[in-house]
């Protein structure tokens, strides 16, 4: 059967990754990769904003 996992870093005030967020799903449910990647990336970015304040820059993210 197998499984898949996606993760994204959460950055602290200094810009260094201090944590990560991830999701895991059975391989058979890993059908809409783009949507899942975007969801994990957006969640990590939202948490980072809360930790760093507005105006945080995220490499390779549409908001940054």
N, C-alpha and C positions, 0 to 999 in steps of 0.2 A: 504494500500500500504506500508507505512513505509519507513524508511531510515536507513542507516548505516553510521558511522563516524569512522575514524581512525586518531590517532594523535601520534606525537613523540616529545620529548622535544628537545630544542635547548639550548646548554650550553654556558655560557660565560667563560671568562678567568679564573675565580675562580673555575670553575667546577660545578657551581650551575646553574640549569635550569633557564633561563631568559625569555624564550618564547617557543612557540610550533608551529608546522605546522600541518595542518589537511586537510583531504579530506572528502567530504560527497557525498553519492551516493544513489539513490533509491535502496531499498532492492533487487529488481529484477535484478539489474546490479551488485550486489556484489557476483560475481560468482568465480573470481580468487583471493581469499583472499591472498594467498602467494605473488602474484605479487604486489598487492596493498600495503601490509604491507612492502615489500622490497622497494617499491618506496618512501613511506613516510619516512621510516627509513633512506634511502640513502640521501634523500633531507635534512633531519634534520642534518645528519652527515656532508654533504657538507657545509651547512650554519655554523655549529659549527666550522669547519676547518677555514672558512673565518674569523670568530670572534676570534678564539683562536690561529690560526697559524698552520702550518704543525706539525705533530707529536701528534696531540690530540688523546686521548684514549677514546673509546666509549665502555661502558659495553655491553656485549652480542651482539656485532656487528663484522662481519667478518674482518673489517679493524682494530679492536682494539685488 
